[in-house]
Amino acid sequence: MGSTPFHRLALVLPPLLLTVYLLASFPRPPTVPIIHTSLAHLPSSSPSWNVYPEDLYSGGSYANLPLGRVRYWLIGPEDGQRIVLIHGLSIPAIVWKDVAPVLASRGYRVLLYDLYGRGYSDAPQVTYDTTLHTTQLALLMQHVKWDNAFIVGLSMGGGIATAFSAHFPHLVNGKVALIASAGIMESSDISRTSKFMSTPLVQTVSALPPFQHYMRLLANTSKSSELCETNPIQEIVRLQTAHLPYYNAAVASSLRDGPIRGLHFAFQSLARSSNQVLLIHGTSDKTVPYKYASKIHSLVPQADLVTISDGGHDLTVTHAPEVNALLLHFLADDYSYKPCG
């Protein structure tokens, strides 16, 4: 009588299980992410120190957080109402140069900082998703011993501010201002060039030493006299691209995985909160088109939407007086949802 399939299986299974047991390996322990350097590590001869000096604002310091050092500044009277300013995708805290000092001069205590991978903050080699950005701010507020604050975000910083209010509602002190805010952008409104430049293949190529050397040569061709005539906002993006080893990857990951898109839940959470909300958007914004102001307003119907006619994307630079007036009006104790301007 021949062997049955069951008998054959009984003969094969034990050695098979023994082989799998011997070959199986336990996962390696988690490793600490690689931390890439910031503008702070560039030589003193680098033009970045002139374009965006480390002491652009007073009260500067570093917070040693789990994913690297974060550069921040505290300006204004220590007993003033607390405000956090969050910059956007590619331009660090220099973008607030015409706003933060005005708020401080009006008695507010202002916290500015560079997001991971930008400016003087380190760049952890991780995914730059929404949680990374909101947790960075939560840890920074803990570092400076702030229990809560008004939150103001620009561009991607608006998406961070909104997600932050959803993730850490107890750290928001009743007011959220969103300027040219991203957060719910559709992929079709992100340029093909941006999509192409953020692909893993392009990022791999741009990280190669020959490419980075070439970019540094281009950046170093600018003379000091030329830097004085150059828009510092544009120049700092070029210098970060050329000199920061993980800047391009951080921006690309933020664009793919970060608080640019998919934050409908956070805006809906903001609508359910008791926070007062101000939306400021320019009609000529080509980076985050004006239609998104209306879309955000539909998600947060209690918000005040203030439109800046012919305003582009970098409103804190091109329309600083208007932005300052709107913020000061909104942040005042007697603000009552009556838009000015």
C-alpha positions in Angstrom: 0.0 0.0 0.0 1.5 3.4 -1.1 2.0 6.4 1.1 -0.9 8.9 1.4 -0.5 12.6 1.0 -0.9 13.0 4.7 2.0 10.7 5.3 4.2 12.6 2.8 3.3 15.9 4.5 4.1 14.4 7.9 7.6 13.5 6.6 8.3 16.9 5.0 6.8 19.2 7.6 9.1 18.7 10.5 12.3 19.4 8.6 10.7 22.3 6.9 9.7 23.9 10.2 13.1 23.2 11.6 14.7 25.0 8.6 12.4 28.0 9.0 13.2 28.1 12.7 16.9 28.1 12.1 16.8 30.7 9.4 14.3 33.1 11.1 16.0 36.1 12.6 14.7 38.6 15.1 14.4 42.1 13.8 17.4 44.4 14.4 16.9 46.9 17.2 15.7 50.4 16.1 18.5 52.8 15.2 18.8 56.5 15.9 18.0 58.6 12.8 20.9 60.3 11.0 20.9 64.0 11.8 22.2 66.3 9.1 23.7 69.7 9.8 22.2 73.2 9.5 23.4 76.7 8.4 25.1 76.9 11.8 27.8 74.6 10.6 28.8 76.5 7.5 32.1 78.4 7.5 32.2 82.0 8.5 32.9 82.8 4.8 29.6 81.5 3.7 27.3 84.2 2.3 24.4 82.7 4.3 25.7 84.5 7.4 25.1 87.9 5.7 21.8 86.9 4.1 20.3 85.3 7.2 22.4 85.9 10.3 21.9 83.6 13.2 21.1 86.7 15.4 18.6 88.2 12.9 16.3 88.3 16.0 17.3 88.9 19.5 16.8 86.2 22.2 18.1 83.4 20.0 19.0 80.0 21.4 18.9 76.3 20.6 16.7 73.5 21.9 18.2 70.0 21.9 15.2 67.9 20.9 15.2 64.1 20.2 15.6 64.7 16.4 18.2 67.4 16.5 18.9 71.0 17.5 16.2 73.5 16.8 16.9 77.2 16.5 14.4 79.5 18.0 14.1 83.1 19.1 12.0 84.8 21.9 11.3 88.5 21.4 9.1 91.0 23.1 8.3 91.5 26.8 8.4 88.4 28.9 4.9 89.1 30.4 3.3 89.7 27.0 0.6 87.6 25.4 2.3 84.6 23.8 2.4 84.1 20.0 4.0 81.4 17.9 4.9 82.1 14.3 5.3 79.1 12.0 7.0 79.6 8.6 6.3 77.6 5.4 7.8 74.9 3.2 11.2 76.4 2.0 11.9 79.8 3.7 12.9 79.7 7.3 12.0 82.3 10.0 13.5 85.1 8.0 10.1 85.3 6.3 8.8 87.0 9.5 11.4 89.7 9.6 8.8 92.5 8.9 6.1 91.0 11.2 7.7 89.6 14.3 9.4 92.8 15.5 6.2 94.7 15.0 4.2 92.3 17.2 6.9 92.4 19.8 6.9 96.2 19.8 3.2 96.1 20.5 3.7 94.1 23.7 3.5 90.5 22.5 5.9 87.7 23.4 6.8 86.1 20.1 8.3 82.7 19.5 9.9 82.1 16.1 11.8 79.0 15.0 13.2 77.2 12.0 11.4 74.0 11.1 13.5 70.8 10.9 15.7 70.8 7.8 15.5 74.6 7.3 17.7 77.4 8.3 19.6 76.8 11.6 17.6 73.7 12.7 19.1 70.3 12.2 17.7 67.9 9.6 16.8 64.4 10.8 16.7 61.8 8.1 13.1 60.8 8.6 9.8 61.3 6.9 8.7 64.9 7.1 5.0 64.2 7.8 2.5 66.3 9.7 3.2 64.6 13.0 6.9 65.4 12.8 6.1 69.1 12.4 3.4 69.4 15.1 5.5 67.4 17.6 8.5 69.7 17.0 6.4 72.7 18.0 4.9 70.9 21.0 8.4 69.9 22.3 9.7 73.4 21.7 6.9 74.9 23.7 7.7 72.5 26.5 11.3 73.5 26.2 10.5 77.2 26.7 8.0 76.4 29.3 4.9 77.7 27.5 1.6 76.2 28.5 -0.3 77.7 25.5 -0.1 80.4 22.9 -1.8 82.1 20.0 -0.8 80.2 16.8 0.0 81.9 13.5 1.0 79.9 10.4 2.1 80.9 6.9 1.7 78.7 3.9 2.6 75.1 5.0 2.9 76.7 8.4 -0.8 77.2 8.2 -1.3 73.5 7.7 1.0 72.9 10.7 -0.9 75.4 12.8 -4.2 73.7 12.0 -2.9 70.2 12.6 -1.3 71.4 15.8 -4.6 72.7 17.1 -6.1 69.3 16.4 -3.2 67.3 17.9 -2.5 69.5 20.9 -5.6 71.6 21.5 -4.6 72.4 25.1 -1.5 74.3 23.8 -3.7 76.7 21.7 -4.9 79.8 23.6 -8.0 80.5 21.6 -6.7 82.2 18.5 -5.4 80.7 15.2 -4.4 82.8 12.2 -3.7 81.2 8.9 -1.9 83.2 6.1 -1.9 81.9 2.6 -2.5 78.5 4.2 -1.8 75.2 2.6 -3.2 71.9 4.1 -5.8 70.8 1.6 -4.1 71.3 -1.7 -4.9 69.0 -4.5 -2.1 67.3 -6.4 -3.2 68.9 -9.6 -2.3 72.3 -8.2 1.3 71.3 -7.3 3.5 72.1 -10.3 5.0 69.3 -12.4 8.4 70.6 -11.7 7.9 70.4 -7.9 6.5 66.9 -8.2 9.4 65.8 -10.4 12.0 67.4 -8.1 10.5 65.7 -5.1 10.7 62.2 -6.5 13.0 59.7 -4.8 15.1 59.3 -7.9 15.8 63.0 -8.3 16.5 63.3 -4.6 19.0 60.4 -4.8 20.8 62.1 -7.7 20.8 65.5 -6.0 22.3 64.0 -2.9 25.4 62.7 -4.8 28.6 64.6 -4.0 29.3 65.8 -7.6 25.8 67.4 -7.8 26.2 69.0 -4.4 29.7 70.3 -5.3 28.3 71.8 -8.5 25.4 73.6 -6.6 27.9 75.0 -4.0 30.1 76.4 -6.8 27.0 78.1 -8.3 26.0 79.6 -4.9 29.5 80.8 -4.2 29.7 82.8 -7.4 27.7 85.6 -5.8 29.8 88.5 -4.6 29.1 90.4 -1.4 28.0 93.4 -3.5 25.5 91.3 -5.4 24.0 89.9 -2.2 23.1 93.4 -1.1 21.0 93.8 -4.2 19.5 90.3 -4.0 16.2 89.5 -2.5 17.3 87.8 0.8 14.1 85.6 0.7 15.1 84.2 -2.7 18.7 84.0 -1.8 18.3 82.0 1.3 16.4 79.3 -0.6 19.3 79.1 -3.1 21.9 78.9 -0.3 20.0 76.2 1.6 19.7 74.2 -1.6 23.4 74.4 -2.3 24.9 74.1 1.2 22.5 72.1 3.4 23.0 68.3 2.8 19.4 67.3 3.6 17.5 70.5 2.8 16.2 69.3 -0.6 15.2 66.0 0.8 13.4 67.6 3.7 11.4 70.0 1.4 10.6 67.1 -1.0 9.4 64.9 1.8 7.3 67.7 3.3 5.8 68.2 -0.2 5.0 64.5 -0.6 4.2 63.5 3.0 3.7 66.7 5.0 1.0 69.2 5.9 0.4 70.4 2.4 -2.4 68.1 1.6 -5.0 65.9 3.3 -5.7 67.9 6.4 -9.5 68.2 6.0 -9.9 66.4 9.4 -7.8 69.1 11.1 -9.7 72.0 9.6 -13.0 70.2 10.7 -11.5 69.8 14.2 -10.6 73.5 14.2 -14.2 74.3 13.2 -15.5 72.3 16.2 -13.2 74.1 18.6 -13.8 77.3 20.5 -10.8 79.0 18.8 -11.2 82.3 16.9 -9.8 81.8 13.4 -8.5 84.4 10.9 -7.8 83.6 7.2 -5.7 85.9 5.2 -5.1 85.2 1.5 -4.1 87.1 -1.6 -6.1 86.9 -4.9 -2.9 86.5 -7.0 -1.4 83.6 -5.0 0.1 81.2 -7.5 1.6 78.8 -4.9 -1.6 78.2 -2.9 -4.3 79.5 -5.2 -7.0 81.8 -3.7 -9.7 79.1 -4.2 -8.2 77.3 -1.2 -9.1 80.2 1.1 -12.8 79.6 0.2 -12.4 75.9 0.6 -10.9 76.3 4.1 -13.6 78.9 4.9 -16.2 76.3 4.0 -14.6 73.8 6.4 -14.2 76.5 9.1 -17.3 78.7 8.5 -16.9 80.7 11.7 -13.5 82.0 10.5 -13.0 85.5 9.2 -11.6 85.5 5.7 -9.8 88.7 4.7 -8.8 89.0 1.1 -5.8 91.0 0.0 -6.4 92.1 -3.6 -3.6 91.3 -6.0 -1.6 89.8 -3.1 0.7 86.9 -3.9 2.0 84.1 -1.7 4.7 85.8 0.4 2.3 88.2 2.1 4.4 88.7 5.2 7.1 90.2 2.9 5.2 92.0 0.2 2.2 93.2 2.3 3.7 93.3 5.8 1.8 96.5 6.9 -1.5 95.0 6.0 -0.7 91.6 7.6 0.5 93.4 10.7 -2.7 95.5 11.0 -4.8 92.4 10.5 -2.9 90.3 13.1 -2.9 93.1 15.7 -6.7 93.6 15.2 -7.3 89.8 15.5 -5.0 89.2 18.5 -6.5 92.0 20.5 -8.6 91.0 23.6 -11.7 92.8 22.2 -11.6 91.2 18.8 -15.2 90.2 17.8 -15.0 88.6 14.3 -15.3 91.9 12.4 -12.7 91.8 9.6 -10.8 95.0 9.0 -9.3 95.8 5.6 
